[in-house]
Amino acid sequence: MNTFIKENERFLRICFSALRISGWLLLVISLCSPVVSIVLLRNYESGIEQVIITWLLIGFSLMFLGLLGIGLAQLIRYLLDSNYRPGFILRHGDKFIYAYVILTLVAATKHIFDSVRFLGMSIMEGQLTILLSNSITQAVYLAAKAFILLGIAQLLKRLMPIMYTFKTW
């Protein structure tokens, strides 16, 4: 493992910088997006609740992606620097990922309810097959995303103690 790190140190340092910058950028954007959407949409009277809920889900999703990027940057730095102690996000990364899985399941539930709500309108307009194919595709995507995130969380939970033991050995 040390030879891999030494051979790819320059590439890993570039990845570290890119992940750190993009993670913080996503985090800032995610915190600003609900405020901007509420300010822009405050004059509308009807249907605003669904738009705000959608924007909040997108904002939280971006926030978790930003935290994931920062956590990966901390993991790369932990691999590169022998004196670096894992940051808070890396130490508790599995919990952040579990929260992201819950958010993904909430988004999937919202999508299913929206699909059922529009089902009646699509039957009248003859768009049932399009709605069902889109809904099933989205449901499979969100389920796969949730399972992949669960696997990453379990891997991180088991990998960190092994890496700590390897670095102190």
C-alpha positions as a Markdown table, in Angstrom:
| # | Residue | x | y | z |
|---|---|---|---|---|
| 1 | Met | 0.0 | 0.0 | 0.0 |
| 2 | Asn | 2.9 | 2.4 | 0.8 |
| 3 | Thr | 4.3 | 1.8 | -2.7 |
| 4 | Phe | 1.0 | 2.7 | -4.3 |
| 5 | Ile | 0.8 | 5.9 | -2.2 |
| 6 | Lys | 4.3 | 6.9 | -3.1 |
| 7 | Glu | 3.9 | 6.2 | -6.8 |
| 8 | Asn | 0.7 | 8.2 | -7.0 |
| 9 | Glu | 1.4 | 10.9 | -4.4 |
| 10 | Arg | 1.1 | 13.8 | -6.9 |
| 11 | Phe | -2.2 | 12.5 | -8.3 |
| 12 | Leu | -3.5 | 12.0 | -4.7 |
| 13 | Arg | -2.5 | 15.5 | -3.7 |
| 14 | Ile | -4.4 | 16.9 | -6.8 |
| 15 | Cys | -7.4 | 14.8 | -5.8 |
| 16 | Phe | -7.1 | 16.0 | -2.2 |
| 17 | Ser | -7.2 | 19.6 | -3.4 |
| 18 | Ala | -10.1 | 19.1 | -5.9 |
| 19 | Leu | -12.2 | 17.2 | -3.3 |
| 20 | Arg | -11.6 | 19.7 | -0.6 |
| 21 | Ile | -12.5 | 22.7 | -2.8 |
| 22 | Ser | -15.5 | 21.0 | -4.4 |
| 23 | Gly | -16.7 | 19.7 | -1.1 |
| 24 | Trp | -16.7 | 23.1 | 0.5 |
| 25 | Leu | -18.2 | 24.7 | -2.6 |
| 26 | Leu | -21.1 | 22.2 | -2.5 |
| 27 | Leu | -21.5 | 22.8 | 1.2 |
| 28 | Val | -21.8 | 26.5 | 0.8 |
| 29 | Ile | -24.2 | 26.2 | -2.2 |
| 30 | Ser | -26.3 | 23.8 | -0.2 |
| 31 | Leu | -26.6 | 26.2 | 2.7 |
| 32 | Cys | -27.5 | 29.1 | 0.5 |
| 33 | Ser | -30.0 | 27.4 | -1.8 |
| 34 | Pro | -32.9 | 27.2 | 0.6 |
| 35 | Val | -32.5 | 30.9 | 1.5 |
| 36 | Val | -32.3 | 31.9 | -2.1 |
| 37 | Ser | -35.3 | 29.8 | -3.1 |
| 38 | Ile | -37.4 | 31.2 | -0.3 |
| 39 | Val | -36.5 | 34.8 | -1.1 |
| 40 | Leu | -37.2 | 34.3 | -4.8 |
| 41 | Leu | -40.5 | 32.4 | -4.3 |
| 42 | Arg | -42.0 | 34.3 | -1.4 |
| 43 | Asn | -44.4 | 36.3 | -3.6 |
| 44 | Tyr | -46.1 | 33.2 | -5.0 |
| 45 | Glu | -49.2 | 32.1 | -3.2 |
| 46 | Ser | -50.1 | 28.6 | -4.4 |
| 47 | Gly | -48.0 | 25.5 | -4.9 |
| 48 | Ile | -45.0 | 27.0 | -3.1 |
| 49 | Glu | -44.8 | 24.3 | -0.5 |
| 50 | Gln | -43.9 | 21.6 | -3.1 |
| 51 | Val | -41.2 | 23.8 | -4.6 |
| 52 | Ile | -39.7 | 24.5 | -1.2 |
| 53 | Ile | -39.7 | 20.9 | -0.2 |
| 54 | Thr | -38.0 | 19.9 | -3.4 |
| 55 | Trp | -35.4 | 22.7 | -3.0 |
| 56 | Leu | -34.8 | 21.6 | 0.6 |
| 57 | Leu | -34.3 | 17.9 | -0.5 |
| 58 | Ile | -31.8 | 19.1 | -3.2 |
| 59 | Gly | -30.1 | 21.4 | -0.7 |
| 60 | Phe | -29.7 | 18.6 | 1.8 |
| 61 | Ser | -28.5 | 16.2 | -0.9 |
| 62 | Leu | -25.8 | 18.7 | -2.0 |
| 63 | Met | -24.8 | 19.2 | 1.6 |
| 64 | Phe | -24.2 | 15.5 | 2.1 |
| 65 | Leu | -22.3 | 15.3 | -1.2 |
| 66 | Gly | -20.2 | 18.2 | 0.0 |
| 67 | Leu | -19.5 | 16.4 | 3.3 |
| 68 | Leu | -18.7 | 13.2 | 1.4 |
| 69 | Gly | -16.2 | 15.1 | -0.7 |
| 70 | Ile | -14.6 | 16.7 | 2.4 |
| 71 | Gly | -14.5 | 13.3 | 4.1 |
| 72 | Leu | -12.7 | 11.7 | 1.1 |
| 73 | Ala | -10.3 | 14.6 | 1.1 |
| 74 | Gln | -9.6 | 13.9 | 4.7 |
| 75 | Leu | -9.1 | 10.2 | 3.9 |
| 76 | Ile | -6.5 | 11.0 | 1.2 |
| 77 | Arg | -4.7 | 13.4 | 3.6 |
| 78 | Tyr | -4.7 | 10.7 | 6.2 |
| 79 | Leu | -3.1 | 8.3 | 3.8 |
| 80 | Leu | -0.5 | 10.9 | 2.6 |
| 81 | Asp | 0.6 | 12.5 | 5.9 |
| 82 | Ser | 1.9 | 10.3 | 8.6 |
| 83 | Asn | 1.2 | 12.8 | 11.4 |
| 84 | Tyr | -2.3 | 13.7 | 10.3 |
| 85 | Arg | -5.1 | 12.7 | 12.7 |
| 86 | Pro | -8.5 | 12.0 | 10.9 |
| 87 | Gly | -10.8 | 14.9 | 10.9 |
| 88 | Phe | -14.3 | 15.0 | 12.4 |
| 89 | Ile | -16.0 | 14.2 | 9.2 |
| 90 | Leu | -13.8 | 11.2 | 8.5 |
| 91 | Arg | -14.1 | 9.9 | 12.0 |
| 92 | His | -17.9 | 10.0 | 11.9 |
| 93 | Gly | -18.3 | 9.5 | 8.1 |
| 94 | Asp | -20.4 | 6.4 | 8.4 |
| 95 | Lys | -23.0 | 8.4 | 10.4 |
| 96 | Phe | -23.1 | 11.1 | 7.8 |
| 97 | Ile | -23.6 | 8.5 | 5.1 |
| 98 | Tyr | -26.4 | 6.8 | 7.1 |
| 99 | Ala | -28.1 | 10.2 | 7.3 |
| 100 | Tyr | -27.7 | 10.6 | 3.5 |
| 101 | Val | -29.3 | 7.2 | 3.0 |
| 102 | Ile | -32.3 | 8.3 | 5.1 |
| 103 | Leu | -32.5 | 11.5 | 2.9 |
| 104 | Thr | -32.4 | 9.3 | -0.2 |
| 105 | Leu | -35.2 | 7.2 | 1.1 |
| 106 | Val | -37.3 | 10.3 | 1.9 |
| 107 | Ala | -36.7 | 11.6 | -1.6 |
| 108 | Ala | -37.8 | 8.2 | -3.0 |
| 109 | Thr | -40.9 | 8.3 | -0.9 |
| 110 | Lys | -41.7 | 11.8 | -2.1 |
| 111 | His | -41.2 | 10.7 | -5.7 |
| 112 | Ile | -43.5 | 7.7 | -5.2 |
| 113 | Phe | -46.2 | 9.9 | -3.7 |
| 114 | Asp | -45.8 | 12.5 | -6.5 |
| 115 | Ser | -46.1 | 9.7 | -9.1 |
| 116 | Val | -49.3 | 8.4 | -7.5 |
| 117 | Arg | -50.7 | 11.9 | -7.4 |
| 118 | Phe | -50.0 | 12.4 | -11.1 |
| 119 | Leu | -51.2 | 8.9 | -11.9 |
| 120 | Gly | -54.9 | 10.0 | -12.3 |
| 121 | Met | -54.0 | 12.8 | -14.6 |
| 122 | Ser | -51.8 | 10.6 | -16.7 |
| 123 | Ile | -54.5 | 8.0 | -17.2 |
| 124 | Met | -56.8 | 10.7 | -18.6 |
| 125 | Glu | -54.1 | 12.0 | -20.9 |
| 126 | Gly | -52.8 | 8.5 | -22.0 |
| 127 | Gln | -49.4 | 9.0 | -20.5 |
| 128 | Leu | -49.5 | 6.1 | -18.1 |
| 129 | Thr | -46.6 | 4.1 | -19.7 |
| 130 | Ile | -44.3 | 7.1 | -19.7 |
| 131 | Leu | -45.1 | 7.9 | -16.0 |
| 132 | Leu | -44.7 | 4.2 | -14.9 |
| 133 | Ser | -41.4 | 3.8 | -16.8 |
| 134 | Asn | -40.0 | 7.1 | -15.3 |
| 135 | Ser | -41.2 | 6.2 | -11.8 |
| 136 | Ile | -39.8 | 2.7 | -11.9 |
| 137 | Thr | -36.5 | 3.9 | -13.2 |
| 138 | Gln | -36.3 | 6.6 | -10.5 |
| 139 | Ala | -37.2 | 4.1 | -7.8 |
| 140 | Val | -34.5 | 1.6 | -9.0 |
| 141 | Tyr | -32.0 | 4.4 | -9.1 |
| 142 | Leu | -32.7 | 5.7 | -5.6 |
| 143 | Ala | -32.8 | 2.1 | -4.2 |
| 144 | Ala | -29.4 | 1.3 | -5.8 |
| 145 | Lys | -28.0 | 4.6 | -4.5 |
| 146 | Ala | -29.2 | 3.8 | -0.9 |
| 147 | Phe | -27.7 | 0.3 | -1.0 |
| 148 | Ile | -24.4 | 1.6 | -2.4 |
| 149 | Leu | -24.2 | 4.3 | 0.3 |
| 150 | Leu | -24.9 | 1.7 | 2.9 |
| 151 | Gly | -22.1 | -0.4 | 1.6 |
| 152 | Ile | -19.7 | 2.6 | 1.6 |
| 153 | Ala | -20.7 | 3.4 | 5.2 |
| 154 | Gln | -20.1 | -0.2 | 6.3 |
| 155 | Leu | -16.7 | -0.2 | 4.5 |
| 156 | Leu | -15.7 | 3.1 | 6.1 |
| 157 | Lys | -16.7 | 1.9 | 9.5 |
| 158 | Arg | -14.6 | -1.2 | 9.2 |
| 159 | Leu | -11.7 | 0.4 | 7.3 |
| 160 | Met | -10.8 | 3.2 | 9.7 |
| 161 | Pro | -9.7 | 1.0 | 12.6 |
| 162 | Ile | -7.6 | -1.1 | 10.2 |
| 163 | Met | -5.9 | 2.0 | 8.7 |
| 164 | Tyr | -5.2 | 3.4 | 12.2 |
| 165 | Thr | -3.6 | 0.1 | 13.2 |
| 166 | Phe | -1.6 | 0.0 | 10.0 |
| 167 | Lys | -0.3 | 3.6 | 10.5 |
| 168 | Thr | 0.7 | 3.0 | 14.1 |
| 169 | Trp | 2.4 | -0.3 | 13.3 |
